Amino acid sequence: MQCQILAAKIRLCLRKTGAPIHAAHPCAVYGAARGGAGRAFSVALLMYSNPAGWYSGARRMSSPLHFSSSRFRALPGIARLLACVLLATASAGARSKAEAAPTPPPLLPVTFSAWQQVGTPQRSDSPAAADAGNAAVLQECGFQRFAAANYARDDGKLALRAMQFEDASGAFSAFTFYRHPNMLPESIGAGAAYDGAHILFWSGNLLVDATFNHLTAMSASELRDLAQQLPRPVGSAAILPSLDGYLPAQHLQRRSLRYALGPQTYALGGGALPPALVDFARGAEVVTAQYEAADGSGLLTLVGYPTPQIAMDRERAMQSYLKAGNTAQSNWSQALVSSNAAALQVRRSGPLVAVTAGDFSAAEAQNVLDHLHYEADVTWNDPKGYISDASKLGRLIVGIFTLVGILAGTAVLIGFFFGGGRALLRRLRGKPASALDETMEIITLNLRN
C-alpha cells in the first residue's frame, strides 16, 4: 500500500514537470520523498531507463538543452545519466524562475480618499492602447505599461489614466508633451497642470491624467493623496531630469517648456531645428521654452549632450546650418523662417548648446545666451587633491622603510630593557653583571658504560 502511495506521488511529480510517464523506477522514491532537486534527480533516473521516451518528453518541456535521440542513445551509460541529471535540473530551474517572477504592483489603487474603483480597470503594455495617435512619442519616452479605471463616490465620478515609463525623465517628457500652454500650474506630485475639470500630473516615473465630472475644493488634495499611493521608482529610475534647470530664469514662460528625448517628441512639440541636426542618436536631450522680453519674444532651444566634444561638433553644424539660410537643402522650419536674422544665434557652454530664434533683438538674444552657464560639480575625496601613481608608489616605499626602522628601534629598546634589567638585578645581588664567567653545573649521562 505504501509503495502504491509513493508511486502515485512520483507520477504526480512527473506530471508537474510535463514529462511522459512510463514506469515508476525504484530510485524515483527518493524524488517523491525529497521534492525539488530530488524530483529532478528522480526524473533523470527515469530518463536513463527510457531515453527515447524521455527525449520526446524533454522537447515538450522546452528545455534549454537540446540534442538528438540517436546521439543521446550513443552516449556511454554514465555520461547519459549525467546528461539526464543536467537536463532535468535545467528544466526544473527554468520553471522555478518563471514561477518566481514578481508581479508588478497595479498602477492605480482600488481606493483612495473617498473614491472607490468601479468596474474592471483596463491594463496594457502597448503604447497604442494608451494613445494610438502618439504611440511613437510614448515609445521615445520609454513607455512600459498603461492602466485606466473609473472611480465613484456619492457626489461625483472620476476617470483616471496612468502611464508608467522607464524613468522620471520619460514621465517628465510625456507631461510636457501633453500639457497645453493654457493649462494653469498646480502643486500635485512632481508637477501638475489643470484646465477646468481636467488635471494632468506626474510623479516619479508615472504620468496620471484625471478627469472629474465636476471639481470641488478638495479635488487637488485628493489627487495629492493618490500621488502618495502610486508605485515609486527605485535606483536611477527615480533621478529627476536636470536640463531644464540650466534655462535662464529671466523672462522665461514656464508653461511653454517642452522636454524631448527623441525626434518625434521634439518635432511634434514645436522644435525649431531639424531633428537630424540635433542628432538624438548621440544621446541628446532637448528643452525648448518661450521667452517674453521688452525687446521682443522668441524661442530658446537648449540641447544637452553626453560630452563637450559632441556639443562642439553639433555647435559647428548648427552655426553652418543657420548661416546657409533657407535653401532647398536646409528646408527651414516655420519657426526659423519667421525669425529675425539677428535673433538666430548659437552658443555653447560645456556639453550644452543653446540656439535662439524668433523676434528677439540682437541684444536680447545675446542677453539670453549670456545667462546660460554650465557648472560641473567636481568633488575631491582627498583634501590634498589629485595624487599621481608615481607619487603613491614613492610614498609606499617610504612608508615601508619607516615601518622597518620603527620595528628595529623597538627591538633594540626591548633588548636593552630586558638585558640591562637582568644585569642590574645581578649587580644588586652582588654578582657580576654577566653570568658567562660563573662555573655552571652540568648534569651529564655516561652512556658509554
PATORPA-581709 format. One record per residue (C-alpha): residue number from 1; residue in one letter; z, x, y. Coordinates in steps of 0.25 Angstrom, whole numbers, plus 5000, padded with zeros to 4 digits. Example, Ala and Ser with C-alpha at 12.3 -4.5 7.8 and 13.67 -1.06 7.14 Angstrom:
REM residues 2
+-----+---+------+------+------+
|   k | r |    z |    x |    y |
+-----+---+------+------+------+
|   1 | A | 5031 | 5049 | 4982 |
|   2 | S | 5029 | 5055 | 4996 |
+-----+---+------+------+------+
***
This chain:
REM residues 449
+-----+---+------+------+------+
|   k | r |    z |    x |    y |
+-----+---+------+------+------+
|   1 | M | 5000 | 5000 | 5000 |
|   2 | Q | 5004 | 5011 | 5010 |
|   3 | C | 4990 | 5018 | 5006 |
|   4 | Q | 4983 | 5006 | 5010 |
|   5 | I | 4990 | 5005 | 5023 |
|   6 | L | 4987 | 5019 | 5026 |
|   7 | A | 4972 | 5017 | 5022 |
|   8 | A | 4972 | 5005 | 5032 |
|   9 | K | 4977 | 5014 | 5043 |
|  10 | I | 4967 | 5024 | 5040 |
|  11 | R | 4956 | 5014 | 5041 |
|  12 | L | 4961 | 5009 | 5054 |
|  13 | C | 4961 | 5023 | 5060 |
|  14 | L | 4947 | 5025 | 5055 |
|  15 | R | 4943 | 5012 | 5061 |
|  16 | K | 4949 | 5017 | 5075 |
|  17 | T | 4940 | 5029 | 5074 |
|  18 | G | 4928 | 5022 | 5071 |
|  19 | A | 4925 | 5029 | 5058 |
|  20 | P | 4920 | 5023 | 5045 |
|  21 | I | 4930 | 5020 | 5034 |
|  22 | H | 4926 | 5025 | 5020 |
|  23 | A | 4939 | 5028 | 5013 |
|  24 | A | 4954 | 5032 | 5016 |
|  25 | H | 4955 | 5047 | 5014 |
|  26 | P | 4969 | 5050 | 5009 |
|  27 | C | 4971 | 5060 | 5021 |
|  28 | A | 4968 | 5049 | 5031 |
|  29 | V | 4982 | 5044 | 5029 |
|  30 | Y | 4986 | 5056 | 5038 |
|  31 | G | 4978 | 5050 | 5049 |
|  32 | A | 4983 | 5036 | 5047 |
|  33 | A | 4997 | 5041 | 5048 |
|  34 | R | 4996 | 5050 | 5060 |
|  35 | G | 4985 | 5043 | 5068 |
|  36 | G | 4978 | 5050 | 5080 |
|  37 | A | 4974 | 5064 | 5075 |
|  38 | G | 4978 | 5061 | 5061 |
|  39 | R | 4968 | 5049 | 5061 |
|  40 | A | 4957 | 5059 | 5066 |
|  41 | F | 4961 | 5068 | 5054 |
|  42 | S | 4960 | 5057 | 5044 |
|  43 | V | 4947 | 5053 | 5049 |
|  44 | A | 4942 | 5067 | 5048 |
|  45 | L | 4946 | 5068 | 5033 |
|  46 | L | 4939 | 5055 | 5030 |
|  47 | M | 4927 | 5060 | 5037 |
|  48 | Y | 4928 | 5072 | 5028 |
|  49 | S | 4928 | 5064 | 5016 |
|  50 | N | 4915 | 5056 | 5020 |
|  51 | P | 4907 | 5064 | 5030 |
|  52 | A | 4895 | 5055 | 5030 |
|  53 | G | 4902 | 5042 | 5033 |
|  54 | W | 4911 | 5049 | 5044 |
|  55 | Y | 4899 | 5055 | 5051 |
|  56 | S | 4893 | 5041 | 5053 |
|  57 | G | 4907 | 5036 | 5058 |
|  58 | A | 4909 | 5048 | 5067 |
|  59 | R | 4896 | 5045 | 5074 |
|  60 | R | 4901 | 5031 | 5076 |
|  61 | M | 4913 | 5037 | 5083 |
|  62 | S | 4905 | 5044 | 5093 |
|  63 | S | 4912 | 5057 | 5090 |
|  64 | P | 4909 | 5069 | 5099 |
|  65 | L | 4905 | 5077 | 5087 |
|  66 | H | 4892 | 5075 | 5080 |
|  67 | F | 4886 | 5081 | 5068 |
|  68 | S | 4876 | 5076 | 5057 |
|  69 | S | 4882 | 5071 | 5044 |
|  70 | S | 4874 | 5081 | 5036 |
|  71 | R | 4879 | 5093 | 5043 |
|  72 | F | 4893 | 5087 | 5042 |
|  73 | R | 4892 | 5086 | 5027 |
|  74 | A | 4887 | 5100 | 5026 |
|  75 | L | 4899 | 5106 | 5033 |
|  76 | P | 4910 | 5112 | 5024 |
|  77 | G | 4922 | 5104 | 5020 |
|  78 | I | 4932 | 5110 | 5029 |
|  79 | A | 4922 | 5110 | 5041 |
|  80 | R | 4918 | 5096 | 5038 |
|  81 | L | 4933 | 5092 | 5038 |
|  82 | L | 4935 | 5099 | 5051 |
|  83 | A | 4923 | 5093 | 5058 |
|  84 | C | 4929 | 5079 | 5053 |
|  85 | V | 4942 | 5082 | 5060 |
|  86 | L | 4935 | 5087 | 5073 |
|  87 | L | 4926 | 5075 | 5073 |
|  88 | A | 4937 | 5065 | 5071 |
|  89 | T | 4947 | 5071 | 5081 |
|  90 | A | 4936 | 5072 | 5091 |
|  91 | S | 4933 | 5057 | 5089 |
|  92 | A | 4947 | 5053 | 5090 |
|  93 | G | 4949 | 5061 | 5102 |
|  94 | A | 4937 | 5055 | 5109 |
|  95 | R | 4942 | 5041 | 5106 |
|  96 | S | 4956 | 5044 | 5111 |
|  97 | K | 4951 | 5050 | 5124 |
|  98 | A | 4942 | 5038 | 5126 |
|  99 | E | 4954 | 5028 | 5123 |
| 100 | A | 4963 | 5037 | 5133 |
| 101 | A | 4954 | 5036 | 5145 |
| 102 | P | 4962 | 5030 | 5156 |
| 103 | T | 4958 | 5017 | 5162 |
| 104 | P | 4957 | 5018 | 5178 |
| 105 | P | 4966 | 5008 | 5185 |
| 106 | P | 4960 | 4996 | 5191 |
| 107 | L | 4955 | 4998 | 5206 |
| 108 | L | 4961 | 4985 | 5211 |
| 109 | P | 4975 | 4979 | 5207 |
| 110 | V | 4977 | 4966 | 5201 |
| 111 | T | 4987 | 4962 | 5212 |
| 112 | F | 4991 | 4968 | 5226 |
| 113 | S | 4999 | 4962 | 5237 |
| 114 | A | 4998 | 4947 | 5235 |
| 115 | W | 4983 | 4948 | 5230 |
| 116 | Q | 4980 | 4945 | 5215 |
| 117 | Q | 4968 | 4949 | 5208 |
| 118 | V | 4960 | 4937 | 5203 |
| 119 | G | 4948 | 4937 | 5193 |
| 120 | T | 4942 | 4948 | 5186 |
| 121 | P | 4940 | 4961 | 5194 |
| 122 | Q | 4927 | 4968 | 5194 |
| 123 | R | 4926 | 4982 | 5190 |
| 124 | S | 4915 | 4992 | 5189 |
| 125 | D | 4912 | 5007 | 5189 |
| 126 | S | 4898 | 5005 | 5194 |
| 127 | P | 4895 | 5007 | 5209 |
| 128 | A | 4884 | 4996 | 5209 |
| 129 | A | 4895 | 4986 | 5205 |
| 130 | A | 4903 | 4989 | 5217 |
| 131 | D | 4891 | 4990 | 5227 |
| 132 | A | 4877 | 4989 | 5221 |
| 133 | G | 4871 | 4992 | 5235 |
| 134 | N | 4879 | 5004 | 5237 |
| 135 | A | 4881 | 5010 | 5223 |
| 136 | A | 4875 | 5023 | 5227 |
| 137 | V | 4885 | 5025 | 5238 |
| 138 | L | 4897 | 5021 | 5229 |
| 139 | Q | 4891 | 5032 | 5219 |
| 140 | E | 4891 | 5042 | 5230 |
| 141 | C | 4906 | 5039 | 5234 |
| 142 | G | 4910 | 5041 | 5219 |
| 143 | F | 4911 | 5027 | 5215 |
| 144 | Q | 4920 | 5025 | 5202 |
| 145 | R | 4923 | 5010 | 5200 |
| 146 | F | 4924 | 4997 | 5207 |
| 147 | A | 4933 | 4985 | 5206 |
| 148 | A | 4933 | 4971 | 5213 |
| 149 | A | 4943 | 4960 | 5212 |
| 150 | N | 4947 | 4947 | 5219 |
| 151 | Y | 4961 | 4944 | 5223 |
| 152 | A | 4968 | 4931 | 5228 |
| 153 | R | 4981 | 4926 | 5233 |
| 154 | D | 4986 | 4913 | 5239 |
| 155 | D | 4980 | 4915 | 5253 |
| 156 | G | 4967 | 4923 | 5250 |
| 157 | K | 4957 | 4931 | 5242 |
| 158 | L | 4953 | 4945 | 5241 |
| 159 | A | 4941 | 4953 | 5235 |
| 160 | L | 4943 | 4968 | 5232 |
| 161 | R | 4933 | 4978 | 5229 |
| 162 | A | 4937 | 4992 | 5225 |
| 163 | M | 4929 | 5005 | 5222 |
| 164 | Q | 4934 | 5018 | 5217 |
| 165 | F | 4928 | 5031 | 5220 |
| 166 | E | 4930 | 5045 | 5214 |
| 167 | D | 4938 | 5050 | 5226 |
| 168 | A | 4943 | 5046 | 5240 |
| 169 | S | 4930 | 5051 | 5247 |
| 170 | G | 4922 | 5041 | 5239 |
| 171 | A | 4931 | 5030 | 5243 |
| 172 | F | 4930 | 5034 | 5258 |
| 173 | S | 4915 | 5035 | 5258 |
| 174 | A | 4914 | 5021 | 5252 |
| 175 | F | 4923 | 5016 | 5262 |
| 176 | T | 4916 | 5021 | 5274 |
| 177 | F | 4903 | 5017 | 5268 |
| 178 | Y | 4907 | 5002 | 5266 |
| 179 | R | 4915 | 5002 | 5279 |
| 180 | H | 4907 | 4996 | 5291 |
| 181 | P | 4909 | 5001 | 5305 |
| 182 | N | 4914 | 4987 | 5310 |
| 183 | M | 4926 | 4987 | 5300 |
| 184 | L | 4939 | 4989 | 5306 |
| 185 | P | 4949 | 5000 | 5300 |
| 186 | E | 4961 | 4996 | 5292 |
| 187 | S | 4973 | 5004 | 5286 |
| 188 | I | 4971 | 5002 | 5271 |
| 189 | G | 4971 | 5013 | 5261 |
| 190 | A | 4964 | 5026 | 5266 |
| 191 | G | 4955 | 5018 | 5275 |
| 192 | A | 4950 | 5003 | 5277 |
| 193 | A | 4941 | 4994 | 5286 |
| 194 | Y | 4940 | 4979 | 5287 |
| 195 | D | 4930 | 4969 | 5292 |
| 196 | G | 4936 | 4955 | 5292 |
| 197 | A | 4942 | 4952 | 5278 |
| 198 | H | 4934 | 4964 | 5272 |
| 199 | I | 4943 | 4977 | 5271 |
| 200 | L | 4938 | 4990 | 5265 |
| 201 | F | 4947 | 5001 | 5262 |
| 202 | W | 4948 | 5014 | 5253 |
| 203 | S | 4960 | 5020 | 5247 |
| 204 | G | 4959 | 5033 | 5238 |
| 205 | N | 4946 | 5032 | 5231 |
| 206 | L | 4945 | 5017 | 5232 |
| 207 | L | 4937 | 5008 | 5241 |
| 208 | V | 4942 | 4994 | 5242 |
| 209 | D | 4935 | 4982 | 5248 |
| 210 | A | 4943 | 4970 | 5251 |
| 211 | T | 4938 | 4956 | 5256 |
| 212 | F | 4949 | 4945 | 5259 |
| 213 | N | 4945 | 4931 | 5261 |
| 214 | H | 4954 | 4932 | 5274 |
| 215 | L | 4962 | 4943 | 5280 |
| 216 | T | 4977 | 4942 | 5282 |
| 217 | A | 4987 | 4951 | 5290 |
| 218 | M | 4991 | 4957 | 5276 |
| 219 | S | 4977 | 4960 | 5271 |
| 220 | A | 4977 | 4974 | 5275 |
| 221 | S | 4991 | 4976 | 5270 |
| 222 | E | 4987 | 4970 | 5256 |
| 223 | L | 4976 | 4980 | 5255 |
| 224 | R | 4985 | 4991 | 5258 |
| 225 | D | 4993 | 4987 | 5246 |
| 226 | L | 4981 | 4986 | 5238 |
| 227 | A | 4977 | 5001 | 5242 |
| 228 | Q | 4991 | 5005 | 5237 |
| 229 | Q | 4987 | 4999 | 5223 |
| 230 | L | 4974 | 5005 | 5222 |
| 231 | P | 4972 | 5017 | 5212 |
| 232 | R | 4974 | 5031 | 5218 |
| 233 | P | 4965 | 5043 | 5216 |
| 234 | V | 4971 | 5056 | 5212 |
| 235 | G | 4967 | 5070 | 5214 |
| 236 | S | 4955 | 5074 | 5222 |
| 237 | A | 4950 | 5059 | 5222 |
| 238 | A | 4961 | 5056 | 5232 |
| 239 | I | 4957 | 5066 | 5242 |
| 240 | L | 4952 | 5059 | 5255 |
| 241 | P | 4939 | 5064 | 5262 |
| 242 | S | 4941 | 5073 | 5274 |
| 243 | L | 4927 | 5074 | 5280 |
| 244 | D | 4930 | 5062 | 5290 |
| 245 | G | 4942 | 5070 | 5295 |
| 246 | Y | 4932 | 5080 | 5302 |
| 247 | L | 4926 | 5070 | 5310 |
| 248 | P | 4929 | 5071 | 5325 |
| 249 | A | 4938 | 5060 | 5329 |
| 250 | Q | 4934 | 5059 | 5344 |
| 251 | H | 4924 | 5047 | 5345 |
| 252 | L | 4924 | 5044 | 5330 |
| 253 | Q | 4921 | 5030 | 5326 |
| 254 | R | 4929 | 5030 | 5313 |
| 255 | R | 4924 | 5017 | 5307 |
| 256 | S | 4910 | 5023 | 5307 |
| 257 | L | 4914 | 5034 | 5298 |
| 258 | R | 4906 | 5036 | 5285 |
| 259 | Y | 4909 | 5045 | 5274 |
| 260 | A | 4898 | 5048 | 5263 |
| 261 | L | 4898 | 5057 | 5251 |
| 262 | G | 4883 | 5054 | 5247 |
| 263 | P | 4869 | 5052 | 5253 |
| 264 | Q | 4869 | 5037 | 5250 |
| 265 | T | 4882 | 5034 | 5257 |
| 266 | Y | 4878 | 5043 | 5269 |
| 267 | A | 4865 | 5037 | 5271 |
| 268 | L | 4870 | 5022 | 5270 |
| 269 | G | 4881 | 5026 | 5279 |
| 270 | G | 4872 | 5029 | 5290 |
| 271 | G | 4871 | 5044 | 5289 |
| 272 | A | 4862 | 5051 | 5299 |
| 273 | L | 4858 | 5063 | 5291 |
| 274 | P | 4849 | 5063 | 5279 |
| 275 | P | 4858 | 5063 | 5266 |
| 276 | A | 4849 | 5075 | 5261 |
| 277 | L | 4853 | 5083 | 5273 |
| 278 | V | 4867 | 5081 | 5271 |
| 279 | D | 4866 | 5085 | 5257 |
| 280 | F | 4876 | 5077 | 5249 |
| 281 | A | 4873 | 5085 | 5237 |
| 282 | R | 4880 | 5097 | 5242 |
| 283 | G | 4893 | 5089 | 5243 |
| 284 | A | 4892 | 5083 | 5257 |
| 285 | E | 4901 | 5072 | 5263 |
| 286 | V | 4897 | 5065 | 5276 |
| 287 | V | 4905 | 5058 | 5286 |
| 288 | T | 4898 | 5050 | 5297 |
| 289 | A | 4904 | 5043 | 5309 |
| 290 | Q | 4900 | 5038 | 5323 |
| 291 | Y | 4906 | 5043 | 5336 |
| 292 | E | 4907 | 5036 | 5349 |
| 293 | A | 4908 | 5045 | 5362 |
| 294 | A | 4905 | 5043 | 5376 |
| 295 | D | 4893 | 5052 | 5376 |
| 296 | G | 4887 | 5044 | 5364 |
| 297 | S | 4889 | 5040 | 5350 |
| 298 | G | 4884 | 5046 | 5337 |
| 299 | L | 4886 | 5049 | 5322 |
| 300 | L | 4893 | 5061 | 5317 |
| 301 | T | 4889 | 5065 | 5303 |
| 302 | L | 4899 | 5075 | 5296 |
| 303 | V | 4895 | 5081 | 5283 |
| 304 | G | 4905 | 5089 | 5275 |
| 305 | Y | 4900 | 5100 | 5264 |
| 306 | P | 4908 | 5107 | 5254 |
| 307 | T | 4905 | 5121 | 5260 |
| 308 | P | 4902 | 5126 | 5274 |
| 309 | Q | 4889 | 5133 | 5269 |
| 310 | I | 4884 | 5120 | 5264 |
| 311 | A | 4887 | 5114 | 5278 |
| 312 | M | 4880 | 5125 | 5285 |
| 313 | D | 4867 | 5123 | 5277 |
| 314 | R | 4868 | 5108 | 5280 |
| 315 | E | 4871 | 5110 | 5295 |
| 316 | R | 4858 | 5118 | 5296 |
| 317 | A | 4850 | 5108 | 5288 |
| 318 | M | 4855 | 5097 | 5297 |
| 319 | Q | 4852 | 5104 | 5310 |
| 320 | S | 4838 | 5107 | 5305 |
| 321 | Y | 4836 | 5092 | 5302 |
| 322 | L | 4841 | 5087 | 5315 |
| 323 | K | 4832 | 5098 | 5323 |
| 324 | A | 4820 | 5094 | 5315 |
| 325 | G | 4820 | 5080 | 5321 |
| 326 | N | 4816 | 5067 | 5315 |
| 327 | T | 4804 | 5070 | 5307 |
| 328 | A | 4797 | 5065 | 5295 |
| 329 | Q | 4804 | 5075 | 5286 |
| 330 | S | 4818 | 5073 | 5292 |
| 331 | N | 4817 | 5058 | 5294 |
| 332 | W | 4830 | 5056 | 5302 |
| 333 | S | 4839 | 5044 | 5301 |
| 334 | Q | 4841 | 5033 | 5311 |
| 335 | A | 4854 | 5039 | 5316 |
| 336 | L | 4847 | 5053 | 5319 |
| 337 | V | 4834 | 5046 | 5325 |
| 338 | S | 4843 | 5038 | 5335 |
| 339 | S | 4851 | 5051 | 5339 |
| 340 | N | 4851 | 5059 | 5351 |
| 341 | A | 4845 | 5073 | 5349 |
| 342 | A | 4858 | 5079 | 5356 |
| 343 | A | 4867 | 5071 | 5346 |
| 344 | L | 4861 | 5078 | 5334 |
| 345 | Q | 4870 | 5090 | 5332 |
| 346 | V | 4875 | 5097 | 5319 |
| 347 | R | 4888 | 5105 | 5318 |
| 348 | R | 4895 | 5112 | 5306 |
| 349 | S | 4910 | 5115 | 5304 |
| 350 | G | 4913 | 5121 | 5291 |
| 351 | P | 4908 | 5112 | 5280 |
| 352 | L | 4905 | 5101 | 5289 |
| 353 | V | 4892 | 5097 | 5296 |
| 354 | A | 4892 | 5087 | 5308 |
| 355 | V | 4880 | 5080 | 5313 |
| 356 | T | 4880 | 5071 | 5326 |
| 357 | A | 4869 | 5060 | 5329 |
| 358 | G | 4868 | 5048 | 5338 |
| 359 | D | 4869 | 5046 | 5353 |
| 360 | F | 4879 | 5058 | 5355 |
| 361 | S | 4876 | 5067 | 5367 |
| 362 | A | 4875 | 5081 | 5364 |
| 363 | A | 4889 | 5084 | 5370 |
| 364 | E | 4895 | 5073 | 5362 |
| 365 | A | 4888 | 5077 | 5349 |
| 366 | Q | 4893 | 5091 | 5351 |
| 367 | N | 4907 | 5086 | 5354 |
| 368 | V | 4908 | 5078 | 5341 |
| 369 | L | 4903 | 5090 | 5333 |
| 370 | D | 4913 | 5099 | 5340 |
| 371 | H | 4925 | 5091 | 5335 |
| 372 | L | 4921 | 5094 | 5321 |
| 373 | H | 4929 | 5105 | 5315 |
| 374 | Y | 4931 | 5108 | 5300 |
| 375 | E | 4944 | 5114 | 5297 |
| 376 | A | 4946 | 5121 | 5283 |
| 377 | D | 4961 | 5121 | 5278 |
| 378 | V | 4964 | 5134 | 5272 |
| 379 | T | 4978 | 5137 | 5266 |
| 380 | W | 4983 | 5151 | 5263 |
| 381 | N | 4993 | 5150 | 5252 |
| 382 | D | 4997 | 5165 | 5255 |
| 383 | P | 5003 | 5167 | 5269 |
| 384 | K | 4997 | 5181 | 5269 |
| 385 | G | 4983 | 5176 | 5268 |
| 386 | Y | 4972 | 5180 | 5258 |
| 387 | I | 4975 | 5192 | 5249 |
| 388 | S | 4963 | 5199 | 5242 |
| 389 | D | 4963 | 5202 | 5227 |
| 390 | A | 4963 | 5217 | 5230 |
| 391 | S | 4976 | 5215 | 5239 |
| 392 | K | 4982 | 5207 | 5228 |
| 393 | L | 4979 | 5218 | 5217 |
| 394 | G | 4985 | 5228 | 5226 |
| 395 | R | 4998 | 5220 | 5229 |
| 396 | L | 4999 | 5218 | 5214 |
| 397 | I | 4999 | 5233 | 5211 |
| 398 | V | 5009 | 5236 | 5222 |
| 399 | G | 5018 | 5225 | 5216 |
| 400 | I | 5017 | 5231 | 5202 |
| 401 | F | 5021 | 5245 | 5207 |
| 402 | T | 5032 | 5239 | 5216 |
| 403 | L | 5038 | 5232 | 5204 |
| 404 | V | 5037 | 5244 | 5195 |
| 405 | G | 5045 | 5252 | 5206 |
| 406 | I | 5055 | 5241 | 5207 |
| 407 | L | 5057 | 5241 | 5192 |
| 408 | A | 5058 | 5257 | 5191 |
| 409 | G | 5068 | 5257 | 5202 |
| 410 | T | 5076 | 5246 | 5195 |
| 411 | A | 5076 | 5254 | 5182 |
| 412 | V | 5081 | 5267 | 5190 |
| 413 | L | 5092 | 5259 | 5197 |
| 414 | I | 5097 | 5253 | 5184 |
| 415 | G | 5097 | 5267 | 5177 |
| 416 | F | 5105 | 5273 | 5188 |
| 417 | F | 5115 | 5261 | 5187 |
| 418 | F | 5117 | 5261 | 5172 |
| 419 | G | 5116 | 5277 | 5171 |
| 420 | G | 5125 | 5280 | 5183 |
| 421 | G | 5135 | 5269 | 5180 |
| 422 | R | 5137 | 5275 | 5166 |
| 423 | A | 5138 | 5289 | 5171 |
| 424 | L | 5148 | 5285 | 5182 |
| 425 | L | 5156 | 5278 | 5172 |
| 426 | R | 5157 | 5290 | 5163 |
| 427 | R | 5162 | 5299 | 5175 |
| 428 | L | 5173 | 5289 | 5178 |
| 429 | R | 5178 | 5290 | 5164 |
| 430 | G | 5178 | 5306 | 5165 |
| 431 | K | 5166 | 5308 | 5157 |
| 432 | P | 5153 | 5315 | 5161 |
| 433 | A | 5142 | 5306 | 5167 |
| 434 | S | 5133 | 5309 | 5155 |
| 435 | A | 5136 | 5308 | 5141 |
| 436 | L | 5126 | 5318 | 5136 |
| 437 | D | 5136 | 5329 | 5135 |
| 438 | E | 5146 | 5322 | 5127 |
| 439 | T | 5148 | 5324 | 5112 |
| 440 | M | 5143 | 5312 | 5105 |
| 441 | E | 5148 | 5308 | 5091 |
| 442 | I | 5137 | 5304 | 5082 |
| 443 | I | 5138 | 5298 | 5068 |
| 444 | T | 5128 | 5304 | 5058 |
| 445 | L | 5125 | 5300 | 5044 |
| 446 | N | 5124 | 5311 | 5034 |
| 447 | L | 5112 | 5305 | 5025 |
| 448 | R | 5109 | 5318 | 5018 |
| 449 | N | 5121 | 5316 | 5009 |
+-----+---+------+------+------+
***
